[in-house]
Amino acid sequence: MARAKRARGGRKWIAGAIKRPGAFTAKAKRSGRTVQAHATHIIATDHKRHGTRTFRQAVLARTLGKISRGRK
């Protein structure tokens, strides 16, 4: 991952974007939801209640979910 942070459109932007692998998934499991359902819940509610980091993780989870849906 020497060159994980590339310019926009680079191939390894996902590796650079994920700072805490598995953290949002663990939060979703603790809440009893799937990752996508938890991300939707976080984005729909007041993000100040959940914190900035969690809000950003939710936005990234939604984005990565769209990418994986497009590849199927």
Secondary structure, 3 states (H helix, E strand, C coil): CCCCCCCCCCCCHHHHHCCCCCHHHHHHHHHCCCHHHHHHHHHHCCHHHHCHHHHHHHHHHHHHHHHHHHHC
